[in-house]
Structure formats: C-alpha cells, structure tokens
Amino acid sequence: MEIKNKSKILYKCQACNSVNLKSIFFFGFVPSVNSLTKIKEKKHESAFFPLDFYICKNCSLGQISCVVDKEILFPKSYPYTSSTTKVLRENFKNLSQEVKKFVDIKKNDLIVDIGSNDGNLLSFFKRNMRVLGITPEEIGKLAIKRGIPTILDYFNNKSRKKIINKYGKAKIITATNVFAHIDNLNNLISNIKKCLDKDGVFISESHYLLKVISGVQYDTIYHEHMRYYSLTSLQKLFKKNNLHIFHAKEIPTHGGTIRDYVSNNRNIKETLEVNKILKKEKKLFSTSSLEKFKKDVFKSKLDSISKVNNIKKQGHKIYGIGAPSRASTLICYTGLDENMVSAILEVKGSSKIGKYMPGTKIPVINENEIKYHNLKYLLLFSWHIKHDLKKIFRKKGFKGKFITPLPKCKIEN
C-alpha cells in the first residue's frame, strides 16, 4: 500500500511553542491504531511511527512528538462508531441535560459537533435546537441517514466559513474525544472562536492527564491523541486565546476524562469545581510523580508478559475482549502478539471483525463464535469498563478468570 506520508516530528510545544519539553516515556515505534488489515487481504507492511510522550515544562501540556498524517490516522473507512458504546450514549445524554444549567438554549440556536462521527451526541440535542455535525469519515453518512445534518470534511478555515455562511454562528460547539486529535491547535481554537456566537459556549472532553499519570493509563497514549490535557494546561491555553473556562468536571468515560466549558465572556463567574481541580493537579507535575509513572509503566509490561507466559506454558489459550484503539499501544509495547493472544473478540457488527490488530497477526472475530464454557482465561483490553464486561461474559457462560492488564496486571474472578 503506497502511503503519501505527511507525518512530522515536532520540537516545540503544540500549545505555547516552548522548546522546554520533558520526555516522559518512549514506547518505541508503533503503527497507527486504525491500520487494521483484512485477514484475507494480501499482506502489506504497516507504517510504524515513533511514540514519545512529553510534558511541556512551560504550560504543562502532555503531548506526543510525532504528528502522523491525518489521512493515515483518520481514513475514510475509520472503524470507530460512538453509538455502539452504551457508556458514551449515556455520557452524551447526561451532557445534553447538564448543558441547560449553563447555557440559555432557544429553539433556533445552533449546536455544532466537531468530529461528530455517527451523530450520537447530536441526537440528544435535536429536539431542542438546530444541530450540525462535521466529520471527514464515511461514518458521517450514517448520521445524515438518521436526520443529522453533517458536513463531510475536517473542521478548518474553509469549513468554518461554510458553516457560518450557511447556518450562522453557533450557540454551542462541542468536541468530545476529538479536541486532542486535530493538528495546529491554536488555529483550531481560532476557528472555534470565530464560529461561536457572542454568548456562545465551547465544550470539550479529552483524556485527562491526571488520570493517565496516576492511573498508569499509558494505553491511551497513541498517535491519534496528539495532546493530553490537564485543567492547568487548558486554562493557560484558552487564556492565551482570550477565552475563559468557567466550569470543569471529571467524568468517567475512557477511564478518566476532563470536561470543560469555555466562553468569550470573561465576566462569567467560575464554578467552585474549577478551583478544586486546579488545586488537586498541583502534585501532578512533580518529579516524583512522573518518575513513578515511568516505573509503573515498565513494571506493568513485565508483569503482563510474565503472567501471560505462565498461562501459555500451562497449555491454555487466551482470548482478548474488546479491540479499542488503546489496545494497540498495549499490545505493541508489551509484545503480546499472536503467539500469546489467539484472537480478540468484538461485538457483532463491529467493522474491526475479520481484520488483524495493527502490527500483528492477532485476528478480531465475532464474540458469538466462541464457546465460553471451555475457556480458562479472557484478557480485558477494554479494562476500563471491566465490571460491565465481566457481567456480559459470565452470562455467555464463561467460568474462568479475567486478566486485567492495567493499572496493575491482575488475574481475577
């Protein structure tokens, strides 16, 4: 497969342009998490890219140094769909209710969702206001079929002008689990600001750096996620762009997410939660905290390999549960290849079924193809929702043990 590669290495902070970057961990060279190849397809080599995690000592932004070409990261056949995940549906429903506390919504007001995917989030706003999605992937056509107006493009200068000319300025702009995915951060914020009405509000949700570090969630670090925010870094970023965070909260999605509300109006009073979170983050950037993270990441790798090897020596097969993007980092870093994991099980209808996990020969198969009463071990790649998964697979007849790889590798009932 020929790849026109526009990837690049950054030597300055993505937010403040400082060169004062502290390298936290190098995970080696890994493929894009979306480079799954069909099992029957003629073999081709995946492109591998360096995965180096940094924190800016000037503005506290967590980030990776290699920005992979967006055409590689987000192909037209992008396999992720938000509406298939119950946790995300509930999260978006809660957001649609919560936003009414902070925004005076009128029927003709417009909400724009950046990276709208299949229109899941906007479906909860559709009754109360005009909705518009924007996403470059083919999955956006599904949203259109569901009655969610969607622009099939990236959010950039051109599409921002198109939105304003055709739909007007937005009362609300959302970017859930996508605000860290778009290159040229300050240009992104500039376009968001220009697209907002004078009393408009921008709401973002991103992997929370505090949880990544304290929870040893290194599997959330991959090229699709260019940045990892704390409220400290978000506050500095928006202040630089003359925007004001007036509310923030931690939410449980993706193992730990920070949600923030941002306005052009600096006179809006901050909620108490903003100061509470900022105080809690003060220990996050200490040398001891970051050194502990490095040691814990390395130890988790050794523990995972040791426990899986012991199980394989006993002659047991191991099947993985769930093929989220985060599984790719864990598999590539730990070396849990097809010799250790027989297959990964996905829910019926997943576009990943019938393909190999990136950089491996581990097949992704329909979870209904397996007879669970004979299995002894299941490895939870979607470990952040392990309680729900355990219930599901017990109902399917699985009586063995679960391997939970993070934050510490454990074998449990």
N, C-alpha and C positions, 0 to 999 in steps of 0.2 A: 504494500500500500504506500503510495507516494504521499508524503506529508509536506506541504508548504509551511515550513516552521517559522513562525514569527515570535518564538519564545525569546525571553531576555533575562539577564541577571541584573538585579538592582543592587546598587551600592549605597543608596540613600534611603532614608525612611519614607514610606509611602504617604505619610501624612504631613510631616514637617520638614522633609528634605535634609534632616540631620544625618551626618555620617557616623554619629556616635551610636552604633548598633552593637549590641552584645549578643554573640552567638550562644544560644542555649543548648541546642542539640542538633546533630546531623544524623538523619535517618537513612542516609545512603541515596542511591539512585533508584527511583521507583517510577512505574508507568502512571499515566493518567487513570483516575479511578473509573472513568467511563469507557476505557479501551477494552471492552469485553468482545471477544471474537466468537463467532458461531462455531459450535463443535464440529460440524461437517464442512466448515469453510477451509479452503486451502490455507495452510499455516503461513502466517507472516509475523515478523518481529514487531513487537510493540516498542514505541519510543519511550526511553527512560529519561527522567529528569532529576537533577539534584533536589533533595528536600532538606533544607536547612532552616531551622527555626530561630528567629531573632526577637529580641525586645529592644525598642528604641529607648536609650537612657535619657533622652530629652523629653519625649512626650508619652512614653510608657506604652506605645502601641506594639502588640505582638504581631509578627508578620513572617512570611517566608521570603527568601531572596530571589527565587526563580519564578517569574511570571510566565506561565505556559500560554501559548497561543489560544485565544478563546475558541477558535474553530476546532481545536483538539479537545478542549475542556467541555465545550457545550455543542456537540454535534447535533445535526437536525434530528437524529434518532435518540436524543437524550433520554435515558431509561427511567428517570425519576418521575413519579407522579404523587403529588401530595395527598390526593383524596383517598388513596388506598390505605393510608395510615390513620387509624382511629384516634391516636393521641393528637395528631395535627388537626384533624377535623374539630375535635373538642377545643383545642387551643384557639383556633380561628373563630369558633363560635363565642368563646369567652371574650376574645378581643373585640368582637363586634358589639358586645354588650358593655364592656368596660369603657370603650371609647366615648360613649354617651356621657360619661361623668366629666369629660374634659373638653369635648367639642360640641358646640350647639349646631346639630345637624338639621338641615332643611331638605325638603323633598328634591329640590332641583340641584342640590350640591353634588359635586363630583368627587369620587374617590378613584385614584389611580394606583394600581398594584404593580410594582416593578418586579419582573421575574414571576409573573402570575401563574405560570405552569398551566394546570388544567382548570383554573378558575375557582379552586376550592375556597379560598379566603373570600373572594368577591361574592360568592353565592350567599354568604351570610349578611352582606350589606345591600343586596339587590332590592329588597323591599323598601328600604328607607332612603336611598339616594341613587344617583346615576353611577354606574360602575364602568371602569375601563381597565383592561389588563394589557400588559406589554411583555412579550417573551419571544425570543428568537427561535424556539424549538417547535417542531411539528405538533407537540402536545397541545399547543395553543389552539389548534383547530378543534380539539375536543371541547375546549371552553366555549368556542363560538357556537358549536352544535348545541351546547347547553344554554345558549342565550346570553352568554357573557361577551360583550364586545371586546375584541382583543386585537392589538396590533402585533403582527408577527415580525418583530425587529428587536434590536438591542435598544436600551434606553441611552440616548446620546443627544448631541446638539440637534441633529436633524429630526429625530422622532419627537423630541421635546417641543420643537416648533410646530410640528404636525399636530400634536395633542392640543396645544394652546389655540391654534387656528381653527381646528375642527370642533373641539369640545369645550374650550375655555380653560381657565386655571382651576386647579384642584383645591378643594377644602381639606382633603386628606390624601397624603401619599404614603403608601406602605412599602416596605422592603423587608420581608420576613425570610430569614436564612438566605439572603442574597446580597445584603449590603457589604459583605466581605468578599464577594465574588467578582466585582467589577473593577477593572484596572482604571488607573488615573482617578484616584479618589477625590481630589479637590475639584476636578472637572465634573464629576458625578454630583457632588454637593452643590456646585454652582447651578447645574441643570435642575436639580430638585428645588432649589430656592427660587429659581425663575418660574418654575411650573406651579408653585404654591400661590394660592390667593393670599391677600394681605393678612388675613386672620387664619390662614391655613396651618395645618399641623402635619409634620412628618413623623412617622412611627417606624422604627426599625427593630428587628430581632436578630441577634447574632450569637454565635457560640461565645460563652462568657469565659474570658481569660482566667478569672479566679478559679472557676471550676476545672478548666483544663489543667492548671497547675496543681491545685490542691487535690483534685480527684484523679490525677495521673491519666488524664484522658488524651493521651498522645495520639490515639487512633482518629481523633477529629482533625489532626494536622495533615492536610493533603493539599495538592495544588489548586483545587477548586476554591479552597478557603485561603485567600491571599493574606487576610488580616484576622486578628483575634483581639477583640475589644474588651477593655475594662471600662467602667464608667469614668474613671480618671482620664483615660485616653480619649473617650468620646467627648467629654466636656471640653478638653483642650482643642479638639478638632473642630467642634461646632462653634466655639468661641472665636477661633481664628477666622471662621467664615461668617461671623456676625449672626449666629443663630444661638438659641437658648434652650438648654434642656430643662424642662420644668417638672418632669416626672420620670421615674425609672423603677423597675422592679425585676427581681429574678423570677424566672419561670422554669419549669422542669423539662421542657422539650429538649430533645437531642442530648440529654444528660446534663443540661445546665445552660440556660440562655439568658441574656440580658435584653430586656425590652425598654426602649426609651422613647419619650415624647419630646419633640423639638418644635420650636416656634420662631417666627420672625420677631415676635413681640417679647422684648426683654422685660416688660413690666409684669408678665405673668409670674405669680409667686410660685417658687419651688415647693413641692411637697416634701414632707419630712423624710420620705424614703430616699431622696437624693442624697442628703447628708449622711444618713445611716450607712448607705452602701459605700460612699466615699471613705468614711472612717474605717470600715471593715477592710478596704483594699490597701490600707497603708502598709501592711505587712507583706503584701503580695510581691513586691519588687525587691525585697531584702535578698542579700547574697545567700543567706542560709536557706531561704525558701526555694530559690532557683536551683541551688546545688542539690537540695533534697529531691526536687523533681527529676533531675538528671539521674541520680542514683536509683530512684524508684522506677524510672522507665527501663533502665538497663536490667534491674533485678526482675521486673515483670517479664522481660524477654527470657531470661534464664529459667525462671520458674515455669513459664508456659512450655518451653522446649522440654524441660525435664519431666514434667507431668505427662505431657503427650507421648514422649518417648517411652515412658514406663508402661503406659496403657497399650501402646503398639507392640511392645515386647511380650505382652501377655496374650497377643493374638487378636485383640479387639479392633473392630472398625470404629472410626469416629466420623460422624456427620456434623456439619456446621448448620446452625439455624440462622437464617437471615443473611442477605447479601447487600447490606447498606454500603455506601461509599467508604465509610470509616473502616470496614473490614479489610479493604485493600491495603491500607497503611499497616495494619496489624499483621496481616499475612506476609507482606513483603519484608517488614522489619524483623519479624521473629523467624521467618523462614519456614512457616507452616505450609508446606506445599502439598501437591497431590499425593506424595508418599505418606503423608501424615493425616490428611483430611480426604476422605473418599469422595465426598460431594457436599455441596451446600444446598439446603432446602429453602425454597421460596414459595410464597403463597401462590395459588393458582391464578393465572392471568398476568403474572409479572413478566415484563419484557426481558428480564435477565435469564429466564429459563431457556435452556438449550445453548448456553454460552459458557465460555471459560472465564473464571475470575482473572482480572488483569495480571499479566506477567506469570501466569501459572497454567497448569492443565487441570485445575480443580473445576469440575462441571457444576453448573447450577441446574437443579432439577426441581420438578413439582413435588411439594411436600406430601402429596397424596400417593406418590408412587412407592412409598416406603412402608414396610410392616414393622411397626414400632415395638411390638412385644418381644422381638428378638434382639433389640439393640441394648447395649450397655451404657453408651456414652453419647451425649449431644453437646457440641461446643457452641455456646451462645455468642455469636458475633454481634448480635444486637443486644448486648448485655445490659444496656441502659434501660431496656424495658423487660428485664428478665422475669419479673414477677408475673406479668401478663403472659409471656411466652411459656413459662413453666405450666401454668394452668391449661393453656391450649394443648400442649403436647402430652400432659397427663390424660386429658380427655381423649386423645388419639390412641391411648394405650401404652405410652412409654412408661416403663417402670424402673429405668436405670438412673444414672447420675448425670448431672449437668456440669459442664466445665465453664466457669465464668472467668474470662481472661483478665479482666480489669475491674477495679483498680489494682487488685492483687489476684493472681491466678488461684482459683479455688475449685475443688471438686465437691459438689454439694447436692443435696436431695432437691 
